[in-house]
Amino acid sequence: MRSSFPDFRPFGVACPRRTLLARTYASIHVAAWACRAILGVLLGLLLTSVASGGDPPHRVLRISADPNNLPFTNDKGEGFENKIAALVAAEVGVPLEYNWRAQRRGFFRNTFKENEADLVLGVPAGFDMATTTSPYYRSTYVFVTRAADPPVKSFDDPRLKTLRVGVQLVGADGVNTPPAHALAFRGIVPNLVGFTLYGHYERPNPPARIIDAVANDEVDVAVAWGPMAEYFARRQRVRLKTTPVEPALDRSGLPMTFAIAMGVRKGNKELRDLVDAALKKRKAEIDRILDDFHVPRVAAPPKKPAADRPEAKQ
């Protein structure tokens, strides 16, 4: 028996004339089809990544990270930043997706410019290339010496003028680590032994070479970022010790401690707030991860009284 309902064909293809009931059915069918199409588009928009313009993430949290940079991250998920990122994603309720990129020059700029990721781990709070979360830890540069040697605590220690001092260098254009500048400020240059911060990438965890140099007696003391230095100092064949650089603000004007946050694309406050909330809610678990990796943490410097602030004297 021939159906009295129309052979519905969308996209404007005409249907033969039918009864009122058939025409009513066709109208309902068209409306339902249109609604499904619109809902499909809206669902697709909702499921796009947060990088598409600041909407909350509903599908995946894309993170750009170095696959060869313990104790922070690696492609096996063994770093403490890997573990903290997993906590954040679990709290937000989405899976992680990593975009692996060597953390070298252009890392932050290209990550966001090329829309490779929504989130970057371990950036200084207030970093000018991103909108940053509240910090989830503050650490310091440290001196690394062999356990049998007297510790070094300050760049003003007179022994630094004669000891072989390992320091990490970024490049020849003046963009170097704060310890390198602090030593140069004091004229401590001839006895420095430079280690490129980037190192030979075919080797595991390139920045760790400066810690190997202390263990191998290639230098007498090294100055390096605390989380990395402590992690690799504990893994040497000889006992090493780390000592935080004092004071936190060097007389060269450079800080030796930094608050560490996560960064999103500039202006993406929705995602920043979402990650911020996750970091705060999971703070106790994050602290345990940092403890497990022996990340040295320091307190934030006390705020100056209002009367001592420059703006108060104007």
KABELFEN-V232710 format. One record per residue. N is the residue number from 0. OMEGA is omega in whole degrees, 0 to 359 (NA if undefined). Layout:
n=N omega=OMEGA
n=N omega=OMEGA
This chain:
n=0 omega=183
n=1 omega=180
n=2 omega=176
n=3 omega=179
n=4 omega=185
n=5 omega=171
n=6 omega=190
n=7 omega=175
n=8 omega=182
n=9 omega=177
n=10 omega=169
n=11 omega=178
n=12 omega=187
n=13 omega=175
n=14 omega=178
n=15 omega=182
n=16 omega=183
n=17 omega=177
n=18 omega=179
n=19 omega=179
n=20 omega=180
n=21 omega=180
n=22 omega=178
n=23 omega=177
n=24 omega=180
n=25 omega=181
n=26 omega=179
n=27 omega=180
n=28 omega=179
n=29 omega=181
n=30 omega=180
n=31 omega=179
n=32 omega=180
n=33 omega=179
n=34 omega=179
n=35 omega=180
n=36 omega=181
n=37 omega=179
n=38 omega=178
n=39 omega=179
n=40 omega=181
n=41 omega=179
n=42 omega=178
n=43 omega=178
n=44 omega=181
n=45 omega=184
n=46 omega=177
n=47 omega=182
n=48 omega=182
n=49 omega=182
n=50 omega=184
n=51 omega=173
n=52 omega=172
n=53 omega=176
n=54 omega=179
n=55 omega=181
n=56 omega=179
n=57 omega=185
n=58 omega=187
n=59 omega=175
n=60 omega=183
n=61 omega=182
n=62 omega=175
n=63 omega=184
n=64 omega=180
n=65 omega=181
n=66 omega=189
n=67 omega=188
n=68 omega=173
n=69 omega=11
n=70 omega=186
n=71 omega=181
n=72 omega=163
n=73 omega=186
n=74 omega=173
n=75 omega=179
n=76 omega=186
n=77 omega=184
n=78 omega=181
n=79 omega=176
n=80 omega=173
n=81 omega=185
n=82 omega=178
n=83 omega=177
n=84 omega=179
n=85 omega=177
n=86 omega=181
n=87 omega=181
n=88 omega=179
n=89 omega=180
n=90 omega=178
n=91 omega=178
n=92 omega=179
n=93 omega=175
n=94 omega=176
n=95 omega=171
n=96 omega=183
n=97 omega=166
n=98 omega=185
n=99 omega=179
n=100 omega=178
n=101 omega=184
n=102 omega=180
n=103 omega=183
n=104 omega=181
n=105 omega=184
n=106 omega=184
n=107 omega=182
n=108 omega=184
n=109 omega=179
n=110 omega=182
n=111 omega=180
n=112 omega=182
n=113 omega=176
n=114 omega=182
n=115 omega=186
n=116 omega=176
n=117 omega=190
n=118 omega=174
n=119 omega=184
n=120 omega=168
n=121 omega=177
n=122 omega=177
n=123 omega=177
n=124 omega=182
n=125 omega=180
n=126 omega=190
n=127 omega=178
n=128 omega=183
n=129 omega=166
n=130 omega=189
n=131 omega=175
n=132 omega=168
n=133 omega=180
n=134 omega=177
n=135 omega=165
n=136 omega=174
n=137 omega=181
n=138 omega=190
n=139 omega=167
n=140 omega=181
n=141 omega=167
n=142 omega=178
n=143 omega=179
n=144 omega=172
n=145 omega=188
n=146 omega=182
n=147 omega=183
n=148 omega=176
n=149 omega=181
n=150 omega=172
n=151 omega=183
n=152 omega=188
n=153 omega=175
n=154 omega=178
n=155 omega=175
n=156 omega=184
n=157 omega=181
n=158 omega=182
n=159 omega=179
n=160 omega=182
n=161 omega=178
n=162 omega=171
n=163 omega=188
n=164 omega=176
n=165 omega=181
n=166 omega=180
n=167 omega=182
n=168 omega=179
n=169 omega=182
n=170 omega=183
n=171 omega=184
n=172 omega=178
n=173 omega=178
n=174 omega=183
n=175 omega=182
n=176 omega=178
n=177 omega=178
n=178 omega=179
n=179 omega=179
n=180 omega=180
n=181 omega=178
n=182 omega=178
n=183 omega=178
n=184 omega=181
n=185 omega=180
n=186 omega=179
n=187 omega=185
n=188 omega=186
n=189 omega=184
n=190 omega=178
n=191 omega=174
n=192 omega=186
n=193 omega=175
n=194 omega=181
n=195 omega=180
n=196 omega=183
n=197 omega=176
n=198 omega=179
n=199 omega=192
n=200 omega=178
n=201 omega=177
n=202 omega=180
n=203 omega=171
n=204 omega=188
n=205 omega=182
n=206 omega=184
n=207 omega=183
n=208 omega=181
n=209 omega=178
n=210 omega=174
n=211 omega=184
n=212 omega=176
n=213 omega=180
n=214 omega=183
n=215 omega=179
n=216 omega=174
n=217 omega=174
n=218 omega=180
n=219 omega=181
n=220 omega=176
n=221 omega=174
n=222 omega=185
n=223 omega=179
n=224 omega=190
n=225 omega=183
n=226 omega=178
n=227 omega=184
n=228 omega=182
n=229 omega=181
n=230 omega=184
n=231 omega=176
n=232 omega=181
n=233 omega=184
n=234 omega=180
n=235 omega=181
n=236 omega=175
n=237 omega=181
n=238 omega=176
n=239 omega=174
n=240 omega=179
n=241 omega=181
n=242 omega=180
n=243 omega=176
n=244 omega=177
n=245 omega=356
n=246 omega=181
n=247 omega=175
n=248 omega=182
n=249 omega=180
n=250 omega=171
n=251 omega=182
n=252 omega=182
n=253 omega=176
n=254 omega=175
n=255 omega=174
n=256 omega=182
n=257 omega=172
n=258 omega=186
n=259 omega=183
n=260 omega=170
n=261 omega=184
n=262 omega=173
n=263 omega=179
n=264 omega=182
n=265 omega=177
n=266 omega=182
n=267 omega=185
n=268 omega=179
n=269 omega=179
n=270 omega=178
n=271 omega=182
n=272 omega=179
n=273 omega=179
n=274 omega=178
n=275 omega=181
n=276 omega=179
n=277 omega=180
n=278 omega=180
n=279 omega=182
n=280 omega=183
n=281 omega=186
n=282 omega=182
n=283 omega=179
n=284 omega=178
n=285 omega=178
n=286 omega=178
n=287 omega=177
n=288 omega=179
n=289 omega=176
n=290 omega=180
n=291 omega=181
n=292 omega=178
n=293 omega=178
n=294 omega=179
n=295 omega=179
n=296 omega=179
n=297 omega=179
n=298 omega=175
n=299 omega=179
n=300 omega=180
n=301 omega=178
n=302 omega=178
n=303 omega=173
n=304 omega=184
n=305 omega=183
n=306 omega=182
n=307 omega=182
n=308 omega=182
n=309 omega=184
n=310 omega=181
n=311 omega=183
n=312 omega=181
n=313 omega=NA
